[in-house]
Amino acid sequence: MNKARFTPLYILANLGAFIAFLPLLVLLLPRRVAAIAADEPITLLSWLLLVGGVTASLANIAAGAFSDYWIRRHGNRRMPIALGLAALLASYALFADARTPLTLFAAIIVFQASFNLMFAPIGALLADHVPHARKGWIAGWLGMALPLAGLAITLLGYLGSADSGWPFLLLAGIIAALILPLLIAWPADLPLIAREEPPADRGAALGRDFALAWVARLTVQTGAAIMLSYLYLYVDGIASGAAGYPDQAASAGVATLSLIATIMSLGAGIIAGRISDVAGKRRVPLALTACGVALALALLAWGSHWGVILAAYALFTACLTAFLSVDSALVAQMLAGHRRRGTYLGLMNLTNTLPAIIAPSAALLLSSGDLPGGALRLLIGLGTLAALVAAASVMGIRSVR
């Protein structure tokens, strides 16, 4: 494969990774839980997310270290991605057939372990192979995966409102079709980005700045995990009672929200990433988009009209997409060339998995077995505060402008 083709195949593989987790966790798993635990779906869903989050956190660190070992020995991260993909597809077969809480727990553990084995090395490719001057641009294209995965939720929601096994198998086929081309056509001579030796003062500040970047992404992702993990129940329990809500099932409401969000946010990551490249600044766009996430979550928590909810969810997805795109470029630039960048990125990816522990833990604490609308609004309100913490954290970073 020509090296120029690596970038589009990488973008497609990253899209496959997002489609692997977003429709599952936002629609298919909550719908399956509601079908088998109709009396207390929130309790079972929260425990599944909690166990999955713990599994993902442990798996991500191990996957980062393993992919670092592999690239030092073999010059690429191809095999860890391939192994993760194979196990991931097996987990989808487990989900398709899971009809009891026990089998759902088994499926979520296999899924999170295999997904993170695959996703940790995929995330490291931006630091491995993309020059600093193009990191924001490429990260923007990678960020399109979030709204496009939301489009997959839309399609699945409109194709069928009832729980069934076929959507899991359909997703498995789409995931394989998007990721396999990169693995099959991986270029043998793909160059690695050399490490720039930093000045002494910048080297001393790296640990502090990495910690601030870690806190910023953790807090934004916590707000996102709260909204996305409980979106189905949010629509069913809160949005369906808002003025102007149409006469439709919760699945269709989730599909509508995802469609509007996809349309409004599709180019957000590319635009934000490109602006950060041209301006040579990452921090200000990150702070602004984190504030946008906070505003959107506040409107979702307390908006009383379906039109406000649609607009707020579109703003939420657009700002989240832009934030994650620019943040990926910032972290990749910060760690480029570091011999343990995969391990560091594994630690950074805890910001994707720890929110999957924090959100259901908070939900269980607030609900005590039930999640009425008031508690869910409070939970989303906590996400608003978390996003504001993120905005403050990124402004403290010094090693990257």
Summary of the structure (lengths in Angstrom):
residues: 401
radius of gyration: 19.9
end to end distance: 35.2
largest distance: 62.8
contacts: 1541
relative contact order: 0.17
helix: 82%
strand: 0%
